[in-house]
Amino acid sequence: MLTVYSVHQHCFQWGHVLSLSFCMFQAVIGPRISGDMVQSQRFPPDLLFTQHCEKRKVHDVSLFNSPLMLQGHCFYHGDVQGVEGSSVALSTCSGLRTKRKLLEVANYVDKYYKSLSIRVAVIGLEVWSDQDRISVSGNPYSTLGAFLAWRRKQLHTLPNDNAQLITGVAFQGTTIGLAPLRAMCSEYQSGGVNSDHSDSAVGVAATMAHEMGHNFGMSHDSPECCQAKADDGGCIMAAATGHPFPRVFNGCNQRELSRYLSSGGGKCLFNLPNTRAMHGGQRCGNGYLEDGEECDCGDEEECSSPCCNANNCTLKAGAECSHGVCCHNCKLKSPGVLCRTPSGSCDLPEYCDGKAESCPSNLYLVDGTSCAGGRAYCYTGMCLTLEQQCQSLWGRDGRAAPDLCFKKVNEAGDSFGNCGKDMLGKYRGCRDRDARCGKIQCVSSASKPLETNAVPIDTTVRVGNGKILCRGTHVYRQGQGDEEQGDTLDPGLVMTGTKCGEDSICFGGECRNASFLRADECNAKCHGHGLCNNNHHCHCDSGWAPPLCDQEGTGGSVDSGPVINHSMLSINQQVTQIMIQSVSQSIKSNTSMIAIFPGPEAAKQPKP
């Protein structure tokens, strides 16, 4: 959870040491000093020549003189408003300090997630130094919506699994961040907005880890989940945190993450990030296989590989590989060996190629592909049915309620029945067409929902001479009264990607025509002998060859690795659900994250 200050209120922080972002404009109304506003003006342009040389010393040997192109002035003269004769000189050139803190934040987040067998690699870091690229306001809902829309437009130039916005504009109320639940890897929803609420990188990192946790399917901790002492900061997924800041996940978080991955979530996490794009530079011992390295098993203290020399990242004599699911006893597995089984009907198998120790990137059917016998659509690798969602909320006997329940409950537009919130944070009543995309309504004999912080919301609807009991859920923040989830979107809403009618899919609380996902358009090029994967490449049935499934071959796709074993190949048949028993038993996941930071604003402490 992090905040963005309005650029018209705070454009930069004194010294920039604690700033996470820039928002410098041509005319600046700047920082508060002792309660007074400083009016600043551009420093005369002849302070430095347009091109001046910067001398740098590399490895204590080579000297370089390189011209530095100025991207804009960062020296200012001004006065304290209302104080006659005052004089102020400012420099806002401390961008390196800003980036240093941001990378420190990312380093902490990576450390926290290592306990869950997940690595977080920053492959993009963007500072908005001239103006915000989106509308950033105190409304967390509109800011989140604008940021996620902006991220989607940038995905083709900088692919990433998840994006986080850190800003200095204070959100309304006590909210210091917002993120969609179970949205990791989603083209439309994988990200969050966060507030720079602490001078400490540890505090900001705890908030970002918390918001990413919601993307990973983690809800707020119930009281019995966290065993960490309050004096030690408690747990990262607590509904409310303070000083000292939390640093640990707990067993409840582990189980929720495991369930999310088992249901098909997080499909993008099983590939290795682009190490050339990673921030921090190449380093032997960071656990990532980079250019010039034969292996990398981490620091010497943590390396347990019998195949890799940890001190110089080279393979030991006779070894072909070090780790990875396509490496066994320091030797590469043969081409065509199955290295990742499908986790559900929307997932696809991958095979070793005989050249790399890692399994190919995880592949799944393109969003909008029909599944569950036509009752649902694939979305981010999951076959999203209402029955499945009701069971996750109520238990095994949960099933979807009749359409009348959705209509009657969700037309209210209150916290118990709605189609989400609008850009002002107000509940939206559902139109008839959108009712099945609002609060999910189930039928169950359970006394209460499985979620600890959830309570049942029962509504009786009369149908002729009979009655139907419609069961919804409402989630409260611990100790916050009726503030509900606070920093996450309502887990009681029907999930984005759920089928809501013939050729229709839920998206953003609306029931939209599924044609906008273009799944049928992509599948048409596979000549009836395969379906498109998430890279929009044909995954061919057995007997047909990629790339277009129009010639005889062994099946698979250009992405999946060579297919030798045909037993797992046909994707027009229901694929057996393979449950991931625990996160630690799956391959190590990697999240490539892009962090965005708009304008230099002063940090603000979260409200108690």
Secondary structure, DSSP 8 states (H G I E B T S, - for coil): -B-EE-TTT-S--TTSTT---B---SS-EEEEETTEEEEEEE--GGGS-SEEEEEEEETTTEEEEEEEE--S--EEEEEETT-TT--EEEE---HHHHHHHHHHHHHHHHHHHHTTTEEEEEEEEEEE-SS-SS---S-HHHHHHHHHHHHHHHTTTS--SEEEEEE-E--STT--EEB-TT-TT-TTT-EEEEE---SSHHHHHHHHHHHHHHHTT-----TTT--S-GGGT-BTT-SS--SS---B--HHHHHHHHHHHHTT--GGGGS---GGG-TT---TTSSS--TT-S----STTT---SSEETTTTEE-TT-S--SSTTEETTEE--TT-EEE--SSTTB--EE--SS-SS-----BB-TT-EEGGGTEEEETTEEE-HHHHHHHHH-TT-EE--HHHHHHHHTS-BTTB-S-B-TTS-B----GGGGGGSB--EE---SS-SSTTEEEEEEEEEETTEEEEEEEEEE--TTSTT-TTSSB--TTB--TT-EEETTEEEETTEEEEGGGG-HHHHHGGGTTSEEEBTTS-EEE-TEEETTTS-EEE--B-SSS-----GGG--SSS---------GGGS--EEEEEEEEEEB---------
